[in-house]
Amino acid sequence: MKSKIKMYGLSSCAHCKDMRMYLKERGVDFEWTYLDLLTGDERSQTMRELKGHNPECTFPTIVIGDTVIAGFKKDKIDALLDSASDRS
């Protein structure tokens, strides 16, 4: 998979933990950030970044290439990951 994958979540969010575990189980390389564990400028900057992808700032938010999925929507994630791997 060539698309960069980034996940934004909260450490207290069960859906965020499930999403992270699911991506790991699929063997997907991804970056993840729990916003509630950040402080100061790093938190502010990451929040601005998240709002650029998902203005409602709902969690989890996953960014795969140019596509943003808000919430743990396994079918959408699978379809996107599968289509990306078919192209590589």
Backbone as a chain_set.jsonl record, in Angstrom:
{"seq": "MKSKIKMYGLSSCAHCKDMRMYLKERGVDFEWTYLDLLTGDERSQTMRELKGHNPECTFPTIVIGDTVIAGFKKDKIDALLDSASDRS", "coords": {"N": [[0.849, -1.179, 0.0], [0.711, 2.091, -0.98], [-0.334, 4.549, -0.295], [-0.292, 7.059, 2.172], [-1.207, 6.534, 5.514], [-3.084, 7.802, 8.155], [-4.193, 7.986, 11.461], [-6.404, 9.523, 13.674], [-7.27, 9.819, 17.036], [-8.723, 9.208, 20.31], [-7.45, 8.358, 23.484], [-9.235, 7.294, 25.28], [-11.303, 6.301, 23.82], [-13.226, 3.67, 22.755], [-13.838, 2.846, 20.126], [-11.742, 3.979, 18.729], [-9.551, 2.557, 19.726], [-10.286, 0.027, 18.817], [-10.164, 0.469, 16.047], [-7.429, 0.983, 15.681], [-6.348, -1.483, 16.489], [-7.518, -3.121, 14.558], [-6.358, -2.185, 12.141], [-3.715, -2.869, 12.652], [-3.994, -5.68, 12.776], [-4.598, -6.183, 10.144], [-2.188, -5.741, 9.059], [-1.372, -3.257, 8.217], [0.613, -0.433, 7.573], [0.686, 2.448, 9.468], [0.317, 5.784, 10.758], [-0.478, 7.011, 13.978], [-2.315, 9.046, 16.231], [-3.195, 9.981, 19.44], [-5.15, 12.442, 20.391], [-5.829, 13.438, 22.927], [-3.649, 12.895, 24.478], [-1.729, 14.637, 23.831], [-0.111, 17.847, 24.336], [-0.052, 21.443, 24.701], [1.559, 23.284, 22.076], [1.902, 21.179, 20.27], [-0.488, 19.755, 20.502], [-2.33, 21.737, 19.674], [-1.489, 22.212, 17.022], [-1.872, 19.653, 15.878], [-4.605, 19.402, 16.198], [-5.518, 21.411, 14.46], [-4.658, 20.292, 12.081], [-6.234, 17.949, 12.05], [-8.814, 19.147, 11.883], [-8.639, 20.149, 9.328], [-8.97, 17.886, 7.819], [-11.291, 16.72, 8.878], [-13.706, 18.607, 9.75], [-15.594, 18.39, 11.83], [-14.306, 17.072, 13.802], [-14.547, 14.388, 14.788], [-14.136, 11.136, 16.273], [-12.953, 7.788, 15.775], [-10.823, 9.29, 13.288], [-9.747, 8.543, 10.138], [-7.287, 8.889, 7.691], [-6.684, 8.104, 4.482], [-4.588, 8.321, 1.985], [-6.065, 10.617, -0.066], [-8.541, 10.368, 0.995], [-10.968, 10.626, 3.562], [-12.199, 9.056, 6.413], [-14.596, 9.133, 8.811], [-15.125, 7.762, 11.878], [-15.392, 4.284, 12.863], [-15.636, 2.604, 10.318], [-15.689, -0.169, 9.05], [-16.249, -1.54, 6.581], [-15.942, 0.469, 4.623], [-13.28, 1.158, 5.058], [-12.01, -1.294, 4.509], [-12.687, -1.597, 1.761], [-11.362, 0.593, 0.637], [-8.668, 0.113, 1.364], [-8.303, -2.364, 0.118], [-8.722, -1.725, -2.602], [-6.616, 0.024, -3.012], [-4.427, -1.671, -2.643], [-4.791, -3.342, -4.789], [-4.083, -1.715, -6.886], [-1.382, -1.421, -6.57]], "CA": [[0.0, 0.0, 0.0], [1.573, 3.255, -1.123], [-0.966, 5.714, 0.308], [0.014, 7.303, 3.574], [-2.393, 6.354, 6.353], [-2.97, 8.498, 9.439], [-5.381, 7.836, 12.29], [-6.549, 10.431, 14.812], [-8.196, 9.244, 17.986], [-8.63, 9.537, 21.734], [-7.048, 7.166, 24.231], [-10.388, 6.792, 26.028], [-12.343, 5.934, 22.852], [-13.2, 2.24, 22.415], [-13.805, 2.707, 18.669], [-10.376, 4.33, 18.306], [-8.704, 1.406, 20.058], [-10.666, -1.044, 17.891], [-9.641, 0.832, 14.73], [-5.983, 0.795, 15.721], [-6.112, -2.921, 16.538], [-7.925, -3.674, 13.266], [-5.329, -1.856, 11.157], [-2.548, -3.702, 12.968], [-4.325, -7.048, 12.38], [-4.524, -6.236, 8.675], [-0.805, -5.564, 8.656], [-1.28, -1.96, 7.558], [1.497, 0.563, 8.175], [-0.039, 3.702, 9.648], [0.67, 6.659, 11.877], [-1.658, 7.283, 14.795], [-2.163, 10.064, 17.258], [-4.284, 10.186, 20.394], [-5.088, 13.874, 20.655], [-5.941, 13.751, 24.353], [-2.359, 12.681, 25.129], [-0.846, 15.728, 23.416], [-0.257, 19.088, 25.086], [0.533, 22.664, 24.168], [1.598, 23.563, 20.647], [1.729, 19.947, 19.514], [-1.924, 19.477, 20.48], [-2.98, 22.762, 18.843], [-1.134, 21.965, 15.628], [-2.509, 18.413, 15.446], [-6.04, 19.683, 16.124], [-5.722, 22.145, 13.206], [-4.472, 19.283, 11.03], [-7.445, 17.127, 12.054], [-9.937, 19.955, 11.378], [-8.476, 20.243, 7.88], [-9.488, 16.637, 7.255], [-12.625, 16.433, 9.42], [-14.067, 19.808, 10.524], [-16.392, 18.05, 13.014], [-13.372, 16.503, 14.788], [-15.078, 13.174, 15.403], [-13.115, 10.11, 16.428], [-11.667, 7.977, 15.119], [-10.755, 9.792, 11.925], [-8.643, 7.915, 9.421], [-6.996, 9.517, 6.41], [-5.974, 7.178, 3.601], [-4.364, 9.11, 0.779], [-6.906, 11.822, -0.066], [-9.867, 10.006, 1.499], [-11.154, 10.725, 5.006], [-13.307, 8.263, 6.953], [-14.866, 9.473, 10.21], [-15.774, 6.633, 12.538], [-14.846, 2.966, 12.559], [-16.486, 2.069, 9.255], [-14.846, -1.268, 8.584], [-16.489, -1.83, 5.163], [-15.318, 1.535, 3.822], [-11.829, 1.033, 5.218], [-11.61, -2.479, 3.753], [-12.797, -1.324, 0.326], [-10.303, 1.529, 0.27], [-7.382, -0.58, 1.487], [-8.24, -3.419, -0.908], [-8.562, -1.111, -3.927], [-5.268, 0.58, -3.072], [-3.458, -2.755, -2.811], [-4.981, -3.861, -6.142], [-3.394, -0.809, -7.799], [0.088, -1.449, -6.401]], "C": [[0.888, 1.234, 0.0], [0.988, 4.499, -0.486], [-0.553, 5.837, 1.768], [-1.285, 7.201, 4.376], [-2.125, 6.983, 7.714], [-4.288, 8.32, 10.176], [-5.313, 8.821, 13.449], [-7.576, 9.83, 15.747], [-8.01, 9.816, 19.378], [-8.292, 8.25, 22.483], [-8.207, 6.521, 24.993], [-11.51, 6.261, 25.127], [-12.204, 4.47, 22.45], [-13.127, 2.024, 20.911], [-12.419, 3.023, 18.115], [-9.426, 3.161, 18.57], [-8.997, 0.243, 19.12], [-10.103, -0.781, 16.496], [-8.145, 0.558, 14.666], [-5.638, -0.703, 15.693], [-6.44, -3.561, 15.183], [-6.863, -3.407, 12.195], [-4.067, -2.684, 11.389], [-2.787, -5.146, 12.525], [-4.247, -7.233, 10.874], [-3.099, -6.067, 8.168], [-0.551, -4.254, 7.932], [-0.29, -1.069, 8.308], [0.736, 1.877, 8.276], [0.566, 4.486, 10.805], [-0.603, 6.875, 12.675], [-1.305, 8.289, 15.871], [-3.397, 10.07, 18.134], [-4.191, 11.642, 20.836], [-5.127, 14.221, 22.129], [-4.629, 13.526, 25.106], [-1.335, 13.753, 24.745], [-1.092, 16.956, 24.28], [0.314, 20.247, 24.283], [0.444, 22.812, 22.661], [1.379, 22.312, 19.8], [0.246, 19.587, 19.406], [-2.66, 20.456, 19.573], [-2.727, 22.508, 17.361], [-1.835, 20.716, 15.09], [-4.018, 18.604, 15.324], [-6.367, 20.45, 14.834], [-5.619, 21.185, 12.016], [-5.726, 18.412, 10.908], [-8.632, 17.897, 11.474], [-9.852, 20.151, 9.872], [-9.017, 19.01, 7.164], [-10.948, 16.414, 7.626], [-13.031, 17.599, 10.324], [-14.883, 19.518, 11.788], [-15.547, 17.446, 14.126], [-13.972, 15.312, 15.534], [-13.996, 12.097, 15.379], [-13.706, 8.72, 16.313], [-11.844, 8.611, 13.748], [-9.538, 9.143, 11.292], [-8.511, 8.582, 8.058], [-6.149, 8.528, 5.621], [-5.812, 7.887, 2.262], [-5.148, 10.405, 0.88], [-8.294, 11.574, 0.511], [-9.896, 10.046, 3.021], [-12.371, 9.893, 5.4], [-13.429, 8.614, 8.427], [-15.657, 8.335, 10.824], [-15.145, 5.325, 12.095], [-15.794, 2.285, 11.588], [-15.673, 1.019, 8.497], [-15.008, -1.536, 7.085], [-15.822, -0.8, 4.268], [-13.802, 1.441, 3.879], [-11.321, -0.15, 4.399], [-11.618, -2.205, 2.252], [-11.661, -0.422, -0.144], [-8.931, 0.868, 0.321], [-7.224, -1.635, 0.394], [-8.036, -2.815, -2.289], [-7.183, -0.515, -4.084], [-4.238, -0.517, -3.28], [-3.592, -3.398, -4.191], [-4.223, -3.025, -7.171], [-1.884, -0.897, -7.689], [0.701, -2.709, -6.956]], "O": [[1.726, 1.399, 0.887], [1.731, 5.424, -0.16], [-0.478, 4.848, 2.497], [-2.324, 7.716, 3.965], [-1.094, 6.739, 8.342], [-5.363, 8.48, 9.598], [-4.287, 8.936, 14.12], [-8.635, 9.381, 15.308], [-7.255, 10.764, 19.596], [-8.796, 7.179, 22.145], [-8.158, 5.333, 25.311], [-12.548, 5.822, 25.622], [-11.192, 4.072, 21.874], [-12.43, 1.117, 20.455], [-11.977, 2.406, 17.146], [-8.597, 2.824, 17.725], [-8.08, -0.448, 18.676], [-9.62, -1.701, 15.837], [-7.657, -0.033, 13.703], [-4.745, -1.128, 14.961], [-5.716, -4.442, 14.72], [-6.513, -4.306, 11.431], [-3.431, -3.141, 10.439], [-1.891, -5.775, 11.962], [-3.877, -8.301, 10.387], [-2.838, -6.233, 6.977], [0.376, -4.15, 7.128], [-0.349, -0.963, 9.534], [0.2, 2.364, 7.28], [1.223, 3.939, 11.69], [-1.693, 6.918, 12.105], [-0.173, 8.368, 16.348], [-4.519, 10.154, 17.635], [-3.274, 12.025, 21.562], [-4.517, 15.206, 22.544], [-4.512, 13.93, 26.263], [-0.22, 13.775, 25.266], [-2.156, 17.093, 24.884], [1.057, 20.057, 23.321], [-0.58, 22.517, 22.045], [0.749, 22.372, 18.744], [-0.221, 19.165, 18.348], [-3.519, 20.051, 18.789], [-3.646, 22.581, 16.545], [-2.337, 20.724, 13.966], [-4.643, 18.024, 14.436], [-7.377, 20.172, 14.188], [-6.401, 21.266, 11.069], [-6.218, 18.169, 9.807], [-9.378, 17.355, 10.658], [-10.877, 20.302, 9.207], [-9.471, 19.1, 6.023], [-11.748, 15.975, 6.799], [-12.739, 17.59, 11.52], [-14.867, 20.318, 12.723], [-16.008, 17.318, 15.261], [-13.91, 15.242, 16.762], [-13.068, 12.145, 14.572], [-14.848, 8.498, 16.716], [-12.898, 8.479, 13.125], [-8.437, 9.188, 11.841], [-9.502, 8.81, 7.365], [-5.048, 8.161, 6.032], [-6.769, 8.034, 1.502], [-4.931, 11.2, 1.795], [-9.134, 12.474, 0.514], [-8.978, 9.566, 3.687], [-13.438, 10.012, 4.798], [-12.492, 8.42, 9.2], [-16.736, 7.988, 10.344], [-14.451, 5.266, 11.08], [-16.646, 1.489, 11.985], [-15.065, 1.29, 7.461], [-14.014, -1.738, 6.387], [-15.204, -1.155, 3.264], [-13.122, 1.622, 2.87], [-10.326, -0.034, 3.683], [-10.664, -2.543, 1.551], [-11.071, -0.653, -1.2], [-8.121, 1.048, -0.588], [-6.147, -1.784, -0.185], [-7.249, -3.342, -3.075], [-6.624, -0.542, -5.18], [-3.271, -0.321, -4.017], [-2.62, -3.942, -4.713], [-3.775, -3.541, -8.195], [-1.172, -0.494, -8.609], [1.918, -2.884, -6.892]]}, "num_chains": 1, "name": "protein.A"}
